[in-house]
Amino acid sequence: MWAPDIYEGSPTPVTAFLSIAPKISISANISRVSIYGSYGATLQQIFFFCSIASMILGALAAMAQTKVKRPLAHSSIGHVGYIRTGFSCGTIEGIQSLLIGLFIYALMTIDAFAIVSALRQTRVKYIADLGALAKTNPISAITFSITMFSYAGIPPLAGFCSKFYLFFAALGCGAYFLAPVGVVTSVIGRWAAGRLPRVSQFGGPKAVLHAMDM
Protein backbone atom coordinates (compact mmCIF):
# COMPACT_ATOMS: atom_id res chain seq x y z
CA MET A 1 0.00 0.00 0.00
CA TRP A 2 2.87 2.40 0.70
CA ALA A 3 4.90 1.55 -2.41
CA PRO A 4 3.26 4.02 -4.87
CA ASP A 5 3.66 6.96 -2.45
CA ILE A 6 7.29 6.05 -1.75
CA TYR A 7 8.02 5.64 -5.44
CA GLU A 8 6.47 9.01 -6.21
CA GLY A 9 8.08 10.93 -3.36
CA SER A 10 11.60 9.47 -3.47
CA PRO A 11 14.39 10.47 -5.86
CA THR A 12 14.40 8.25 -8.92
CA PRO A 13 17.73 6.47 -8.11
CA VAL A 14 16.39 5.61 -4.64
CA THR A 15 13.15 4.38 -6.18
CA ALA A 16 15.05 2.14 -8.59
CA PHE A 17 17.08 0.71 -5.71
CA LEU A 18 13.92 0.01 -3.68
CA SER A 19 12.36 -1.61 -6.70
CA ILE A 20 15.20 -4.07 -7.32
CA ALA A 21 17.37 -4.74 -4.25
CA PRO A 22 14.73 -5.96 -1.73
CA LYS A 23 13.22 -8.38 -4.23
CA ILE A 24 16.60 -9.91 -5.04
CA SER A 25 17.55 -10.18 -1.36
CA ILE A 26 14.26 -11.73 -0.21
CA SER A 27 14.08 -14.10 -3.18
CA ALA A 28 17.66 -15.23 -2.62
CA ASN A 29 17.03 -16.04 1.03
CA ILE A 30 13.77 -17.89 0.41
CA SER A 31 15.40 -19.76 -2.49
CA ARG A 32 18.02 -21.07 -0.05
CA VAL A 33 15.18 -22.45 2.05
CA SER A 34 13.74 -24.12 -1.03
CA ILE A 35 17.06 -25.66 -2.03
CA TYR A 36 18.43 -26.78 1.34
CA GLY A 37 15.17 -27.45 3.12
CA SER A 38 11.49 -27.92 2.57
CA TYR A 39 8.25 -26.38 3.71
CA GLY A 40 4.86 -27.90 4.30
CA ALA A 41 1.65 -27.63 2.35
CA THR A 42 0.29 -24.86 4.58
CA LEU A 43 3.21 -22.52 3.90
CA GLN A 44 3.04 -23.32 0.20
CA GLN A 45 -0.65 -22.35 0.15
CA ILE A 46 0.26 -19.06 1.85
CA PHE A 47 2.82 -18.42 -0.88
CA PHE A 48 0.23 -19.19 -3.53
CA PHE A 49 -2.29 -16.82 -1.94
CA CYS A 50 0.30 -14.02 -1.65
CA SER A 51 1.28 -14.52 -5.30
CA ILE A 52 -2.32 -14.29 -6.48
CA ALA A 53 -3.05 -11.26 -4.28
CA SER A 54 0.05 -9.40 -5.52
CA MET A 55 -0.72 -10.11 -9.17
CA ILE A 56 -4.35 -8.98 -8.87
CA LEU A 57 -3.55 -5.85 -6.85
CA GLY A 58 -0.72 -4.81 -9.14
CA ALA A 59 -2.79 -5.25 -12.30
CA LEU A 60 -5.99 -3.55 -11.13
CA ALA A 61 -4.50 -0.67 -9.14
CA ALA A 62 -2.21 0.41 -12.01
CA MET A 63 -5.21 1.12 -14.23
CA ALA A 64 -6.29 4.20 -12.24
CA GLN A 65 -2.92 5.97 -12.01
CA THR A 66 -2.13 9.28 -13.72
CA LYS A 67 1.54 9.80 -12.80
CA VAL A 68 4.46 8.09 -14.50
CA LYS A 69 6.12 6.49 -11.46
CA ARG A 70 2.97 5.15 -9.79
CA PRO A 71 2.15 2.57 -12.52
CA LEU A 72 5.74 1.37 -12.20
CA ALA A 73 5.15 0.90 -8.46
CA HIS A 74 2.04 -1.19 -9.05
CA SER A 75 3.83 -3.10 -11.78
CA SER A 76 6.52 -3.85 -9.20
CA ILE A 77 3.85 -5.20 -6.85
CA GLY A 78 2.53 -7.40 -9.62
CA HIS A 79 5.98 -8.69 -10.48
CA VAL A 80 6.48 -9.69 -6.85
CA GLY A 81 3.56 -12.06 -7.37
CA TYR A 82 5.01 -13.40 -10.59
CA ILE A 83 8.45 -13.92 -9.08
CA ARG A 84 7.00 -15.48 -5.94
CA THR A 85 5.42 -18.09 -8.18
CA GLY A 86 8.89 -19.56 -8.71
CA PHE A 87 9.69 -20.42 -5.11
CA SER A 88 6.06 -21.21 -4.31
CA CYS A 89 6.48 -24.34 -6.39
CA GLY A 90 9.29 -25.67 -4.21
CA THR A 91 10.98 -27.33 -7.20
CA ILE A 92 14.26 -26.88 -9.06
CA GLU A 93 12.32 -25.74 -12.12
CA GLY A 94 10.65 -23.11 -9.96
CA ILE A 95 13.99 -21.82 -8.68
CA GLN A 96 15.37 -21.69 -12.21
CA SER A 97 12.35 -19.73 -13.45
CA LEU A 98 12.70 -17.46 -10.40
CA LEU A 99 16.30 -16.61 -11.30
CA ILE A 100 15.37 -15.94 -14.92
CA GLY A 101 12.48 -13.74 -13.84
CA LEU A 102 14.61 -11.77 -11.38
CA PHE A 103 17.35 -11.16 -13.94
CA ILE A 104 14.94 -9.96 -16.62
CA TYR A 105 12.95 -7.87 -14.14
CA ALA A 106 16.12 -6.14 -12.90
CA LEU A 107 17.17 -5.23 -16.43
CA MET A 108 13.72 -3.90 -17.32
CA THR A 109 13.52 -1.86 -14.12
CA ILE A 110 16.96 -0.31 -14.56
CA ASP A 111 16.05 0.66 -18.12
CA ALA A 112 12.63 2.08 -17.13
CA PHE A 113 13.90 4.18 -14.24
CA ALA A 114 16.88 5.43 -16.24
CA ILE A 115 14.42 6.84 -18.78
CA VAL A 116 12.16 8.21 -16.03
CA SER A 117 15.17 9.89 -14.42
CA ALA A 118 16.04 11.54 -17.73
CA LEU A 119 12.42 12.61 -18.23
CA ARG A 120 12.20 14.16 -14.77
CA GLN A 121 14.88 16.64 -15.85
CA THR A 122 12.40 17.90 -18.47
CA ARG A 123 9.60 18.09 -15.86
CA VAL A 124 7.70 15.09 -17.18
CA LYS A 125 5.65 13.93 -14.19
CA TYR A 126 2.22 12.86 -15.43
CA ILE A 127 1.41 10.22 -18.02
CA ALA A 128 -0.24 12.92 -20.15
CA ASP A 129 3.09 14.74 -20.28
CA LEU A 130 4.53 11.89 -22.34
CA GLY A 131 2.48 13.06 -25.32
CA ALA A 132 5.28 15.32 -26.50
CA LEU A 133 8.02 12.72 -26.02
CA ALA A 134 7.79 11.18 -29.51
CA LYS A 135 8.51 14.58 -31.06
CA THR A 136 11.06 15.91 -28.58
CA ASN A 137 13.02 12.70 -27.97
CA PRO A 138 11.97 9.84 -30.28
CA ILE A 139 14.77 7.52 -29.15
CA SER A 140 13.66 7.72 -25.53
CA ALA A 141 10.05 7.26 -26.60
CA ILE A 142 10.84 4.09 -28.54
CA THR A 143 13.07 2.69 -25.79
CA PHE A 144 10.48 3.44 -23.13
CA SER A 145 7.75 1.84 -25.23
CA ILE A 146 9.74 -1.35 -25.73
CA THR A 147 10.53 -1.52 -22.01
CA MET A 148 6.89 -1.10 -20.98
CA PHE A 149 5.73 -3.66 -23.54
CA SER A 150 8.28 -6.04 -22.04
CA TYR A 151 6.87 -5.26 -18.58
CA ALA A 152 3.45 -6.19 -19.93
CA GLY A 153 4.75 -9.54 -21.18
CA ILE A 154 4.15 -9.03 -24.88
CA PRO A 155 5.98 -11.61 -27.05
CA PRO A 156 8.71 -11.93 -28.17
CA LEU A 157 10.17 -9.52 -25.61
CA ALA A 158 12.08 -10.65 -22.52
CA GLY A 159 9.19 -10.03 -20.13
CA PHE A 160 7.12 -12.61 -21.96
CA CYS A 161 9.90 -15.19 -21.64
CA SER A 162 10.18 -14.70 -17.88
CA LYS A 163 6.44 -15.07 -17.34
CA PHE A 164 6.34 -18.09 -19.62
CA TYR A 165 8.99 -19.90 -17.55
CA LEU A 166 7.28 -18.95 -14.28
CA PHE A 167 3.83 -20.10 -15.38
CA PHE A 168 5.27 -23.26 -16.89
CA ALA A 169 6.93 -24.05 -13.54
CA ALA A 170 3.62 -23.41 -11.77
CA LEU A 171 1.85 -25.89 -14.02
CA GLY A 172 4.65 -28.38 -13.52
CA CYS A 173 4.19 -28.37 -9.73
CA GLY A 174 0.42 -28.74 -9.94
CA ALA A 175 -0.59 -25.11 -9.31
CA TYR A 176 -3.28 -25.22 -11.98
CA PHE A 177 -5.16 -22.24 -10.54
CA LEU A 178 -2.14 -19.99 -10.08
CA ALA A 179 -1.00 -20.05 -13.70
CA PRO A 180 -4.38 -19.00 -15.24
CA VAL A 181 -4.69 -16.17 -12.69
CA GLY A 182 -1.22 -15.02 -13.70
CA VAL A 183 -2.17 -15.08 -17.37
CA VAL A 184 -5.38 -13.08 -16.74
CA THR A 185 -3.63 -10.45 -14.60
CA SER A 186 -0.87 -10.22 -17.17
CA VAL A 187 -3.46 -9.43 -19.85
CA ILE A 188 -5.01 -6.77 -17.58
CA GLY A 189 -1.56 -5.40 -16.86
CA ARG A 190 -0.91 -5.04 -20.58
CA TRP A 191 -3.53 -2.29 -20.76
CA ALA A 192 -2.08 -0.44 -17.78
CA ALA A 193 1.54 -0.80 -18.86
CA GLY A 194 0.63 -0.11 -22.48
CA ARG A 195 -0.88 3.27 -21.59
CA LEU A 196 2.56 4.83 -21.18
CA PRO A 197 3.93 3.89 -24.62
CA ARG A 198 0.56 4.73 -26.24
CA VAL A 199 0.63 8.23 -24.81
CA SER A 200 4.33 8.69 -25.58
CA GLN A 201 3.79 7.72 -29.23
CA PHE A 202 0.25 9.00 -29.90
CA GLY A 203 -0.33 11.52 -27.11
CA GLY A 204 -2.09 14.09 -29.26
CA PRO A 205 -2.42 17.84 -28.85
CA LYS A 206 -3.96 17.79 -25.37
CA ALA A 207 -1.01 15.91 -23.93
CA VAL A 208 1.42 18.30 -25.63
CA LEU A 209 -0.40 21.34 -24.25
CA HIS A 210 -0.48 19.80 -20.77
CA ALA A 211 3.26 19.21 -20.97
CA MET A 212 3.83 22.84 -22.00
CA ASP A 213 1.74 24.08 -19.07
CA MET A 214 3.95 22.12 -16.65
C-alpha positions as a printed NumPy array, in Angstrom:
array([[  0.   ,   0.   ,   0.   ],
       [  2.867,   2.395,   0.697],
       [  4.904,   1.55 ,  -2.405],
       [  3.264,   4.023,  -4.869],
       [  3.661,   6.958,  -2.447],
       [  7.294,   6.05 ,  -1.746],
       [  8.018,   5.64 ,  -5.439],
       [  6.47 ,   9.008,  -6.213],
       [  8.08 ,  10.933,  -3.356],
       [ 11.6  ,   9.471,  -3.47 ],
       [ 14.385,  10.468,  -5.856],
       [ 14.4  ,   8.247,  -8.919],
       [ 17.727,   6.471,  -8.113],
       [ 16.39 ,   5.612,  -4.643],
       [ 13.146,   4.383,  -6.184],
       [ 15.05 ,   2.145,  -8.587],
       [ 17.078,   0.71 ,  -5.712],
       [ 13.924,   0.014,  -3.677],
       [ 12.358,  -1.614,  -6.702],
       [ 15.195,  -4.073,  -7.319],
       [ 17.366,  -4.735,  -4.254],
       [ 14.731,  -5.959,  -1.729],
       [ 13.225,  -8.383,  -4.229],
       [ 16.599,  -9.908,  -5.039],
       [ 17.548, -10.181,  -1.363],
       [ 14.262, -11.727,  -0.215],
       [ 14.077, -14.095,  -3.176],
       [ 17.656, -15.231,  -2.62 ],
       [ 17.027, -16.044,   1.033],
       [ 13.774, -17.886,   0.407],
       [ 15.399, -19.757,  -2.488],
       [ 18.016, -21.067,  -0.055],
       [ 15.184, -22.449,   2.055],
       [ 13.737, -24.116,  -1.034],
       [ 17.062, -25.663,  -2.033],
       [ 18.432, -26.783,   1.344],
       [ 15.169, -27.45 ,   3.122],
       [ 11.487, -27.923,   2.566],
       [  8.25 , -26.379,   3.712],
       [  4.86 , -27.905,   4.3  ],
       [  1.647, -27.631,   2.349],
       [  0.286, -24.858,   4.579],
       [  3.211, -22.521,   3.903],
       [  3.038, -23.323,   0.204],
       [ -0.647, -22.351,   0.154],
       [  0.256, -19.06 ,   1.853],
       [  2.819, -18.422,  -0.878],
       [  0.227, -19.194,  -3.534],
       [ -2.289, -16.816,  -1.936],
       [  0.302, -14.022,  -1.654],
       [  1.284, -14.517,  -5.299],
       [ -2.316, -14.287,  -6.482],
       [ -3.05 , -11.257,  -4.277],
       [  0.047,  -9.401,  -5.517],
       [ -0.718, -10.107,  -9.172],
       [ -4.354,  -8.982,  -8.874],
       [ -3.549,  -5.846,  -6.851],
       [ -0.72 ,  -4.808,  -9.138],
       [ -2.79 ,  -5.25 , -12.301],
       [ -5.992,  -3.553, -11.126],
       [ -4.498,  -0.667,  -9.144],
       [ -2.214,   0.408, -12.011],
       [ -5.212,   1.119, -14.23 ],
       [ -6.289,   4.199, -12.235],
       [ -2.923,   5.974, -12.014],
       [ -2.129,   9.277, -13.725],
       [  1.539,   9.804, -12.8  ],
       [  4.461,   8.09 , -14.499],
       [  6.119,   6.491, -11.46 ],
       [  2.975,   5.149,  -9.793],
       [  2.15 ,   2.568, -12.524],
       [  5.742,   1.374, -12.199],
       [  5.147,   0.899,  -8.465],
       [  2.038,  -1.187,  -9.053],
       [  3.833,  -3.1  , -11.776],
       [  6.525,  -3.845,  -9.204],
       [  3.846,  -5.196,  -6.851],
       [  2.526,  -7.4  ,  -9.622],
       [  5.98 ,  -8.689, -10.481],
       [  6.48 ,  -9.693,  -6.849],
       [  3.563, -12.056,  -7.37 ],
       [  5.011, -13.404, -10.593],
       [  8.452, -13.915,  -9.078],
       [  7.002, -15.477,  -5.936],
       [  5.424, -18.091,  -8.185],
       [  8.891, -19.562,  -8.711],
       [  9.694, -20.416,  -5.114],
       [  6.057, -21.205,  -4.315],
       [  6.479, -24.343,  -6.392],
       [  9.293, -25.667,  -4.207],
       [ 10.983, -27.334,  -7.197],
       [ 14.262, -26.881,  -9.057],
       [ 12.324, -25.735, -12.115],
       [ 10.648, -23.107,  -9.959],
       [ 13.992, -21.818,  -8.681],
       [ 15.367, -21.686, -12.212],
       [ 12.346, -19.732, -13.449],
       [ 12.696, -17.456, -10.402],
       [ 16.3  , -16.613, -11.303],
       [ 15.371, -15.938, -14.921],
       [ 12.476, -13.735, -13.84 ],
       [ 14.606, -11.765, -11.384],
       [ 17.348, -11.159, -13.94 ],
       [ 14.936,  -9.961, -16.619],
       [ 12.946,  -7.867, -14.137],
       [ 16.121,  -6.14 , -12.896],
       [ 17.171,  -5.234, -16.431],
       [ 13.72 ,  -3.895, -17.319],
       [ 13.515,  -1.86 , -14.119],
       [ 16.956,  -0.311, -14.565],
       [ 16.047,   0.663, -18.117],
       [ 12.63 ,   2.079, -17.129],
       [ 13.899,   4.18 , -14.236],
       [ 16.881,   5.425, -16.245],
       [ 14.421,   6.842, -18.777],
       [ 12.156,   8.213, -16.032],
       [ 15.166,   9.891, -14.418],
       [ 16.039,  11.542, -17.727],
       [ 12.423,  12.606, -18.234],
       [ 12.204,  14.156, -14.772],
       [ 14.876,  16.639, -15.848],
       [ 12.403,  17.898, -18.469],
       [  9.601,  18.091, -15.859],
       [  7.697,  15.093, -17.182],
       [  5.651,  13.927, -14.193],
       [  2.222,  12.857, -15.431],
       [  1.411,  10.223, -18.022],
       [ -0.243,  12.917, -20.15 ],
       [  3.092,  14.742, -20.276],
       [  4.526,  11.894, -22.34 ],
       [  2.477,  13.056, -25.319],
       [  5.276,  15.322, -26.505],
       [  8.017,  12.723, -26.023],
       [  7.789,  11.181, -29.508],
       [  8.509,  14.576, -31.064],
       [ 11.059,  15.915, -28.58 ],
       [ 13.019,  12.695, -27.965],
       [ 11.965,   9.844, -30.278],
       [ 14.77 ,   7.516, -29.147],
       [ 13.662,   7.721, -25.526],
       [ 10.046,   7.264, -26.6  ],
       [ 10.839,   4.09 , -28.545],
       [ 13.069,   2.691, -25.789],
       [ 10.484,   3.439, -23.129],
       [  7.753,   1.842, -25.227],
       [  9.745,  -1.35 , -25.733],
       [ 10.528,  -1.517, -22.009],
       [  6.887,  -1.101, -20.976],
       [  5.729,  -3.656, -23.54 ],
       [  8.282,  -6.041, -22.039],
       [  6.875,  -5.257, -18.579],
       [  3.453,  -6.189, -19.93 ],
       [  4.75 ,  -9.539, -21.181],
       [  4.152,  -9.031, -24.879],
       [  5.981, -11.613, -27.045],
       [  8.709, -11.929, -28.173],
       [ 10.17 ,  -9.523, -25.61 ],
       [ 12.083, -10.653, -22.525],
       [  9.193, -10.031, -20.127],
       [  7.116, -12.614, -21.964],
       [  9.904, -15.19 , -21.645],
       [ 10.184, -14.696, -17.877],
       [  6.441, -15.065, -17.337],
       [  6.339, -18.089, -19.62 ],
       [  8.986, -19.896, -17.555],
       [  7.279, -18.947, -14.276],
       [  3.826, -20.105, -15.381],
       [  5.269, -23.265, -16.889],
       [  6.933, -24.045, -13.538],
       [  3.616, -23.414, -11.766],
       [  1.848, -25.894, -14.021],
       [  4.648, -28.378, -13.519],
       [  4.194, -28.374,  -9.733],
       [  0.418, -28.744,  -9.937],
       [ -0.59 , -25.108,  -9.315],
       [ -3.285, -25.221, -11.982],
       [ -5.162, -22.238, -10.538],
       [ -2.14 , -19.986, -10.077],
       [ -1.005, -20.051, -13.701],
       [ -4.379, -18.997, -15.237],
       [ -4.69 , -16.172, -12.689],
       [ -1.223, -15.021, -13.7  ],
       [ -2.167, -15.076, -17.366],
       [ -5.379, -13.078, -16.741],
       [ -3.631, -10.454, -14.597],
       [ -0.87 , -10.223, -17.173],
       [ -3.462,  -9.434, -19.845],
       [ -5.012,  -6.771, -17.577],
       [ -1.556,  -5.399, -16.856],
       [ -0.912,  -5.037, -20.578],
       [ -3.534,  -2.295, -20.758],
       [ -2.08 ,  -0.444, -17.776],
       [  1.544,  -0.797, -18.864],
       [  0.628,  -0.109, -22.48 ],
       [ -0.885,   3.27 , -21.587],
       [  2.557,   4.831, -21.176],
       [  3.928,   3.892, -24.619],
       [  0.559,   4.727, -26.243],
       [  0.628,   8.232, -24.807],
       [  4.327,   8.691, -25.582],
       [  3.792,   7.72 , -29.23 ],
       [  0.252,   9.001, -29.901],
       [ -0.332,  11.52 , -27.114],
       [ -2.089,  14.088, -29.256],
       [ -2.424,  17.844, -28.849],
       [ -3.962,  17.791, -25.372],
       [ -1.01 ,  15.905, -23.926],
       [  1.42 ,  18.299, -25.628],
       [ -0.398,  21.343, -24.249],
       [ -0.482,  19.803, -20.771],
       [  3.261,  19.211, -20.968],
       [  3.827,  22.839, -22.   ],
       [  1.739,  24.082, -19.071],
       [  3.948,  22.119, -16.649]])
